[in-house]
Each structure stands twice: as structure tokens, then as C-alpha cells.
Amino acid sequence: MDFISFVASSAIPPAQITAQAARIHAATLQQSKWLDGANFTRIHPDDLAFLFAEYDAAYFGGRIKKALGKTPLQFSLSSRMTSAGGKTYTTTNRKTRERRYEIGISTAILYGCFQDDHRPMTACGLACRDRLDALQRIMEHEIVHLIEQIAWAESSCSQPRFQSITGRFFGHTQHKHDLITPRERARVKFGIQAGSKVRFRFDGVERVGIVNRVSKRVTVLVEDPNGQRYTNGKFYSKYYIPVQMLQAAE
């Protein structure tokens, strides 16, 4: 059966999905030179490459690797992705027309979860016990993006085809994660969100401003006649401050 036919029509029994995922979880911890546990505090792109290879072999019989052929597939870790758990990129060289794929995983999301968490977490509709669980669900999701890009040159997780594949192969019931983002953690743990009035010290001077955006760090706007003019007519200087360095201001 060719690659597209296999992906479009095959299904894995639920018990096998669960068993294979558990086996890959254990194998990843056993082989990794970097992971220091299921709630790891460090990770390397090689761990992502290992996960991908295990999933391709266990769920697709190596068909993804075969379909890629000589087309490069890279893996990366990003501390800048603060809402998406992962992203799959396709680039094409304008001169050679060579395609290149990349699967990126958010460390900002993974490291922000499974600390002093205030609620249970799911990814793709499935409960996650630890960071490696969450990483596996994200990787499964991104593998399907890759499959669609290889087979059909486009991919959308909101469309029926994508959700059919993730459901048949991985048992996913949703196409989004419900992991704790930096924005949620800032709101719940520190009471900080967009529009909050906050105080902080910078270069030894206490400053008061308004939270403009919450991501890995918090963007705070402080009124400053020498700053940039905003649409409300006021002038502000912009500061990027770790959330733990902020205090609510009356």
C-alpha cells in the first residue's frame, strides 16, 4: 500500500495506540543522554529526532522516512513559542526548488507545566501525566502536519482530514492543547495580565507601568516623554520583565 493510501485508510486499535505510546515513553527516557526524567529539565533536538523515528516505525512502518527520501527533516526547540506547543515548517529553495521540513517544539510551554500546577492538563484531548507525555502528544500532532505537507502540500489541523488521521493513528479527540501557557501562569500565580498596573525595579529605579503583553517575559509600558508615541496619544518606554519581578500596583 502506498504512503497516501495507508495514511488515508489505516487505523490503529486503541489498545495498541496506548501500548505503543507507553513503550516509546519508556524507550525515550532510557536512551536519552539529556532527559533527566519524565518531568525533564533539559532536552536536546536529538530527543525529538528519536521520538519521530520511534513513531514512524511503530505507527507508520517507516513510511514517513521513505516518503521523505532525501528531503531534509530537522528538529528544533524554541523558547519563543508561548502559545503553540509545536510547529511544522516547510521551506523551498527558490533556485534549486529543494524542499526542507522542520518540526519545532516549544520549551516555554513544556517547562511551564508540571510544576505547582493548579489544574489537570490535556493535549489533543488526552490527559498528560508529565512533560514527556505532553511532548509525545505535541509530536504526534506535528507528525500529522508533516504527513499532510508531504502528501498534499498543505496542512490544517482544523480540517476533517487532519483530525481523521490523528484520531485513527493516535486516538486524539481534539486538535489543540490545554497545557498551561506563560500567560495563564502569570495570571493565576502572580495576578498579572494584559492591562494590569504593575511596579518593578530597573537599573535601581522603581518604575510603574501597564502590562501590554504576556509571553515568556512581560511587556510593560511606562509613561516617558522621551518614549514612543502610542495610539492613545501618550508616550511610553517599553520594558521586558520576568513576571516574578513584577508587583501589582494600585
C-alpha positions as CSV (number, residue, x, y, z in Angstrom):
1,M,0.0,0.0,0.0
2,D,1.4,3.4,-0.9
3,F,2.0,6.2,1.6
4,I,-1.1,8.3,0.9
5,S,-3.4,5.2,0.8
6,F,-2.0,3.9,4.0
7,V,-2.5,7.3,5.8
8,A,-5.9,7.9,4.3
9,S,-7.4,4.5,5.2
10,S,-5.5,2.7,8.0
11,A,-6.3,2.8,11.7
12,I,-4.6,1.5,14.9
13,P,-6.6,-0.2,17.6
14,P,-6.9,1.9,20.8
15,A,-5.1,-0.7,22.9
16,Q,-2.2,-0.7,20.5
17,I,-2.1,3.1,20.5
18,T,-1.8,3.2,24.3
19,A,0.8,0.4,24.4
20,Q,3.0,1.9,21.7
21,A,2.9,5.3,23.3
22,A,3.9,3.8,26.7
23,R,6.7,1.9,25.1
24,I,8.0,5.0,23.4
25,H,7.8,7.0,26.6
26,A,10.0,4.4,28.4
27,A,12.4,4.0,25.5
28,T,12.9,7.7,25.2
29,L,13.9,8.0,28.9
30,Q,16.1,5.0,28.6
31,Q,18.1,6.1,25.6
32,S,18.3,9.9,26.1
33,K,21.6,11.4,27.0
34,W,19.9,14.6,28.1
35,L,16.4,13.9,29.6
36,D,16.7,13.7,33.4
37,G,13.2,12.2,34.0
38,A,9.7,12.3,32.7
39,N,9.4,15.9,34.0
40,F,12.7,16.7,32.4
41,T,14.5,20.0,33.0
42,R,16.7,19.7,29.9
43,I,16.2,18.3,26.4
44,H,18.1,18.2,23.1
45,P,16.9,18.1,19.4
46,D,18.3,14.6,19.2
47,D,15.5,13.6,21.6
48,L,12.9,14.9,19.1
49,A,14.6,13.0,16.3
50,F,14.5,9.8,18.4
51,L,10.8,10.3,19.1
52,F,10.0,10.9,15.5
53,A,11.9,7.8,14.4
54,E,10.1,5.7,17.0
55,Y,6.7,6.9,16.0
56,D,7.4,6.5,12.3
57,A,8.5,2.9,12.8
58,A,5.7,1.9,15.3
59,Y,2.7,3.6,13.8
60,F,3.6,4.1,10.1
61,G,6.1,1.2,9.4
62,G,8.8,3.7,8.4
63,R,6.6,5.1,5.6
64,I,7.2,8.7,6.5
65,K,11.0,8.4,6.2
66,K,10.6,6.6,2.9
67,A,8.2,9.3,1.6
68,L,10.8,12.0,2.7
69,G,13.5,10.3,0.7
70,K,16.4,12.7,0.6
71,T,14.4,15.7,1.7
72,P,15.9,17.1,4.9
73,L,13.9,17.0,8.1
74,Q,15.3,19.0,11.1
75,F,14.2,19.3,14.7
76,S,14.4,22.3,16.9
77,L,13.5,23.6,20.3
78,S,12.1,27.1,20.9
79,S,11.7,29.2,24.0
80,R,9.9,31.8,22.0
81,M,6.7,29.9,21.2
82,T,4.5,30.7,24.2
83,S,1.0,29.6,22.9
84,A,1.6,26.8,20.4
85,G,3.1,23.6,21.6
86,G,4.8,23.0,18.3
87,K,5.0,24.0,14.7
88,T,6.0,22.2,11.5
89,Y,7.6,24.3,8.8
90,T,8.1,23.8,5.1
91,T,10.6,25.9,3.1
92,T,11.6,25.7,-0.5
93,N,14.8,27.0,-2.0
94,R,13.8,29.4,-4.8
95,K,16.8,28.4,-7.0
96,T,17.0,24.7,-6.5
97,R,13.4,24.1,-5.6
98,E,14.7,21.8,-2.8
99,R,12.2,21.4,0.0
100,R,13.1,21.2,3.6
101,Y,11.0,20.4,6.6
102,E,11.4,21.3,10.3
103,I,9.5,20.3,13.4
104,G,9.8,22.8,16.2
105,I,8.8,22.2,19.8
106,S,8.1,24.8,22.5
107,T,10.2,24.5,25.6
108,A,8.4,27.6,27.0
109,I,5.2,25.5,27.1
110,L,6.8,22.3,28.3
111,Y,8.9,23.8,31.1
112,G,6.0,26.0,32.3
113,C,3.9,22.9,33.0
114,F,4.1,20.2,35.7
115,Q,5.4,22.5,38.4
116,D,3.0,23.6,41.1
117,D,0.1,23.2,38.7
118,H,-3.3,24.4,39.6
119,R,-5.3,22.1,37.3
120,P,-5.1,18.9,35.3
121,M,-3.7,19.2,31.8
122,T,-4.6,17.7,28.4
123,A,-3.1,17.8,24.9
124,C,-5.1,16.8,21.9
125,G,-7.9,15.8,24.2
126,L,-5.7,13.3,26.2
127,A,-4.7,13.6,29.8
128,C,-0.9,14.3,30.3
129,R,0.8,13.0,33.4
130,D,4.2,14.6,32.8
131,R,6.2,16.7,30.4
132,L,7.2,13.7,28.3
133,D,3.5,12.8,27.9
134,A,2.8,16.3,26.7
135,L,5.8,16.2,24.4
136,Q,4.5,13.0,22.8
137,R,1.1,14.4,22.2
138,I,2.6,17.5,20.6
139,M,5.0,15.4,18.5
140,E,2.0,13.2,17.3
141,H,0.2,16.3,16.3
142,E,3.2,17.7,14.4
143,I,3.9,14.4,12.7
144,V,0.4,14.6,11.1
145,H,1.2,18.2,9.9
146,L,4.3,16.8,8.3
147,I,2.4,13.9,6.7
148,E,-0.1,16.3,5.2
149,Q,2.6,18.6,3.9
150,I,4.4,15.7,2.3
151,A,1.3,14.1,0.8
152,W,-0.9,17.0,-0.1
153,A,1.5,20.1,0.2
154,E,-0.8,21.7,2.7
155,S,-2.0,21.1,6.3
156,S,-4.6,22.4,8.6
157,C,-5.4,20.9,12.0
158,S,-8.9,22.4,11.9
159,Q,-9.9,20.4,8.9
160,P,-11.6,16.9,8.9
161,R,-8.7,15.1,7.1
162,F,-6.2,16.1,9.7
163,Q,-8.5,15.2,12.6
164,S,-9.3,11.9,11.0
165,I,-5.6,11.0,10.8
166,T,-4.8,12.0,14.4
167,G,-7.9,10.1,15.6
168,R,-7.2,6.9,13.7
169,F,-3.5,6.7,14.5
170,F,-3.2,8.4,17.9
171,G,-6.6,8.5,19.4
172,H,-6.7,12.3,19.6
173,T,-10.1,13.8,20.2
174,Q,-9.1,17.4,19.9
175,H,-6.7,19.4,17.8
176,K,-5.4,21.8,20.4
177,H,-3.6,21.6,23.7
178,D,-4.8,22.7,27.1
179,L,-1.4,23.0,28.7
180,I,-0.5,25.9,31.0
181,T,0.9,28.8,29.0
182,P,3.1,31.6,30.4
183,R,0.0,33.9,30.1
184,E,-2.1,31.6,32.2
185,R,0.6,31.1,34.8
186,A,1.2,34.8,35.1
187,R,-2.5,35.4,35.6
188,V,-3.1,32.6,38.1
189,K,0.1,32.6,40.1
190,F,1.0,36.3,40.1
191,G,-2.2,38.1,39.3
192,I,-0.6,39.6,36.2
193,Q,-2.4,40.0,32.9
194,A,-2.7,42.5,30.0
195,G,-3.9,45.8,31.4
196,S,-2.6,45.2,34.9
197,K,-0.9,48.1,36.6
198,V,2.5,46.9,37.9
199,R,5.6,48.2,39.6
200,F,9.2,46.9,39.2
201,R,12.8,48.0,39.7
202,F,15.0,48.6,36.7
203,D,18.6,49.9,36.9
204,G,18.0,50.6,40.6
205,V,14.9,52.8,39.9
206,E,11.3,51.8,40.8
207,R,9.0,52.2,37.8
208,V,5.3,51.8,37.4
209,G,3.6,50.8,34.2
210,I,0.8,48.9,32.4
211,V,1.2,45.3,31.2
212,N,0.9,45.3,27.4
213,R,1.6,41.7,26.7
214,V,2.4,38.5,28.5
215,S,4.7,35.9,26.8
216,K,7.9,34.4,28.1
217,R,8.5,37.8,29.6
218,V,6.0,40.5,30.4
219,T,6.0,43.6,28.2
220,V,5.4,46.7,30.4
221,L,4.7,50.2,29.1
222,V,6.0,53.0,31.3
223,E,5.0,56.6,30.5
224,D,8.0,58.5,29.3
225,P,8.0,61.8,27.4
226,N,11.1,60.6,25.5
227,G,9.5,57.3,24.6
228,Q,7.4,56.1,21.6
229,R,4.0,57.6,20.9
230,Y,1.1,55.2,21.0
231,T,-2.4,55.4,19.6
232,N,-3.8,56.9,22.8
233,G,-1.5,59.9,22.3
234,K,0.7,59.1,25.2
235,F,4.5,58.4,25.1
236,Y,5.8,55.1,26.6
237,S,9.1,53.3,27.0
238,K,8.9,49.5,26.7
239,Y,10.4,47.1,29.2
240,Y,10.6,43.3,29.1
241,I,10.4,42.0,32.6
242,P,10.3,38.4,34.1
243,V,6.8,38.0,35.7
244,Q,8.3,37.2,39.1
245,M,9.9,40.6,39.2
246,L,6.6,42.4,39.0
247,Q,4.3,43.5,41.7
248,A,0.7,44.7,41.4
249,A,0.4,48.4,41.8
250,E,-2.7,50.3,42.9
